[in-house]
Amino acid sequence: MKPLITTIGALKELATGLSPDAIGTSSTLLLRTGALVDFIVARGDSISGPRVVVMRPLNEVEVVVPDGLGSSRASVLSRMASFVERAQAPGGIQLPRNWTSYKYNSLVAFYADARSDPRSTRWIAEPLAGEPTDVVFWTSTDNERELDLDRFALVPRELPKGWDQDFKGAVQEVNARSELEVVKPNSDVEISLAPIESSLTKGWTYDEWHAAISRDQRQFVDAPVDKSIRLRGPAGSGKTLALTLKAIREVTSSRSRGSSPRVLIVTHSWSLAAQISNSIDSINGAPIPEIDVFPLLEIARTLSPQYVNDESGFSLIGEDSFSGKQAQLDEILDVLTEFKETDWVTFRAQASEVLRRRIDSEDIDDRFALAWDLSIEFGSVIGASAIFPGVGAELRYLQLSRATWMLPLESPGDLKVVYAIYSRYVESLDRRALLTSDQVLVDLLSHLETHSWNRSRRSQGYDLLFVDEFHLFSPLERQVLHYLSRDTSIYPRVFMAVDPRQSPSEAFIGVAADETRSSSASDELLDDVAQYELTTVHRFTPEILRLVKHVHHEFPTLDLGHDWEIDFSNVESSKESGAVPRLICAGTAAGEESDIARAVQELYPRGRLALAIVESKQWRRYSALAARLGESKKHHVSTITSRGDVEALASRARGLVVGPAEYLAGLQFDTVLVAGIPDMGDNFTALSEKSRLLSLLYLALSRAERDVRVFTNNDDGGAVSVLDRAVANGLLKKEQGSQV
């Protein structure tokens, strides 16, 4: 193959498991084929950022990674992105010991994959002089003799030329693409997905909405603002709409009294912030200058002095994207491997038998599960407690109270092991000039506790704070909210929309994390909090609601407390009755894919359609299926791998949307096909893992308006018990799928 020019962002996006064949369906990536080189770039890339040149002298099948490594493509791509990031750090590139790197002048050879042995494939790469540092992946080899880099250095090597302008054009094109490319199929299969803004506001005015909303919603909107309010409700009950209407009401009411309040609506993502901002403009007929709508992380960047004029060269990892989470997990996996090969022998005797088994395991799924648990511990426990490696830090960690949702650590020895791994993790990030969102928020909190902010908040603070998806906010983030109010003489007035069951992955931990330490219990900072509950679901049919209720009741017993729990016994649907959701059970994974393809063919002309993948580990297989579905040109297929992709879908989209369930939040479809459901039986010893997967199943089901079809196959264990019980209760209609 001819050389490929790509970027760190594109490598990370591909590392999410997106099949190379599905690049054309991605709203984030752009593939451009040239006469001498090919380009793969990502939305958000900069023409001044580092470029990655992959020479591909031996590639015949794989687009980026060496042939033969397709089965571990995500791991290889993540390591490539990590290498390029490390090359940007001042003082020369430093690689983890388990990469087994060799250097000669500017050439570097290292294992291409985390699963390494003496005969594993190695990259031969070269960081080029310049600012930023471009990187060339010259070739790969699994031959030990070719690791004599001084000989390789004598081989004539020539970079492709004349591609700079084409690269700039590709980057400009992907960033200028304000809407997804639309395939122009026959009119009988062309379906429009309404923009989020239109689906929420319908072009109605405030008065029209106030008259049309439910009694429960209107009660919340009209409630006095002398105390904080927690608005609880299941998916589809109109919490975001109610928050938006109340923010508009409070501003217009204050204007009539001759005052001008400052109002902040806080979200967890830019996509939701854009949705709410557009809704305000539509309902009001014009922007409302008194209302700011931002993700909390953007507020941190705006208010923290160290980030307002940041010249440190540090960049954020894991801001709000699937690829960011994958990058963090890969970093933890690397640190785990290095720790196991070095310091583990010192700590092993102190650790419990459970933790020893987890660290000693060579099973790749066990390693990913441990990395996931550690990522939660690092972010929601250690990071939220503002513990940084240094003198006295380990003792502070050992003295933290433990809650039931946290990683089970049975002894002080277990805690010391985790702290040692955490210290390596932070050191690795610092060495590569990378920041996590938790670190940024800790810095913000430090600033908010200063006399300087206490003076500034009178002009820069807010009178009213609205928080959508409050269940997604960690204890650290909730504590930050307390300091954003303007008047220090009264408790902050915060209006929160809550649905704990809709919280994917580590977001669930944020709900349970209130008991980690006293200062993180945000309700203690809010004085008296009124409770309002929405009991009418407007999005989906009674049949879908009954299935959603069933999944809700399947959650393990958790100490959420009365303030958090939703009473589903009173929740009803305002929609007309529809079809009973269906469970299609195939004999094989291939058979399941055939069943999904037939369902797409049948349902595509009827309305908006989504394929929601519950377990992200299975994303690669289903993204390849998405690519095959898109090849027919009869269906326009869009893949979504981050919350940022939602903005593109909100602008305009057609046909089938395929993505991990957690990134379909904020979208709604006529029909949702649900797949990628792993075993959730008794073999799941971790309560948090079962809760996470049930949260994602709950989220996937609640995206549908009229119809739900759930797909399973015997190769992956068949239908899980929660679905079998739904069949027994008449909530799912079971059908036999393809058996070959």
Secondary structure as UniProt FT lines:
FT   STRAND          4..6
FT   HELIX           8..14
FT   TURN            15..17
FT   HELIX           20..25
FT   STRAND          29..33
FT   STRAND          38..42
FT   TURN            43..44
FT   TURN            47..48
FT   STRAND          52..54
FT   TURN            67..68
FT   HELIX           70..72
FT   HELIX           73..87
FT   TURN            90..91
FT   HELIX           97..99
FT   STRAND          102..104
FT   TURN            105..106
FT   STRAND          107..111
FT   TURN            118..119
FT   STRAND          122..127
FT   STRAND          135..141
FT   HELIX           144..147
FT   HELIX           149..152
FT   TURN            153..154
FT   HELIX           164..176
FT   HELIX           187..189
FT   STRAND          192..193
FT   HELIX           196..201
FT   TURN            202..203
FT   HELIX           206..212
FT   HELIX           215..221
FT   STRAND          228..232
FT   TURN            235..236
FT   HELIX           239..256
FT   TURN            257..258
FT   STRAND          263..267
FT   HELIX           270..284
FT   TURN            289..290
FT   STRAND          291..295
FT   HELIX           296..303
FT   HELIX           305..308
FT   STRAND          315..317
FT   HELIX           322..341
FT   TURN            342..343
FT   HELIX           344..347
FT   HELIX           348..350
FT   HELIX           353..360
FT   HELIX           364..376
FT   HELIX           377..383
FT   TURN            384..386
FT   TURN            391..392
FT   HELIX           393..398
FT   TURN            404..405
FT   HELIX           412..431
FT   TURN            432..433
FT   STRAND          434..436
FT   HELIX           437..448
FT   HELIX           451..460
FT   STRAND          464..467
FT   TURN            468..469
FT   HELIX           470..472
FT   HELIX           475..482
FT   TURN            483..484
FT   TURN            488..489
FT   STRAND          494..498
FT   HELIX           500..502
FT   HELIX           506..512
FT   HELIX           513..515
FT   HELIX           518..520
FT   HELIX           522..525
FT   STRAND          529..533
FT   STRAND          536..537
FT   HELIX           542..553
FT   TURN            562..564
FT   HELIX           568..570
FT   STRAND          572..573
FT   STRAND          582..586
FT   HELIX           589..603
FT   HELIX           604..606
FT   STRAND          609..613
FT   HELIX           616..618
FT   HELIX           619..631
FT   STRAND          637..639
FT   HELIX           644..651
FT   STRAND          653..654
FT   STRAND          656..660
FT   HELIX           661..664
FT   TURN            665..666
FT   STRAND          669..675
FT   TURN            682..683
FT   HELIX           687..701
FT   TURN            702..703
FT   STRAND          704..713
FT   HELIX           714..716
FT   HELIX           721..728
FT   TURN            729..730
FT   STRAND          733..736
//
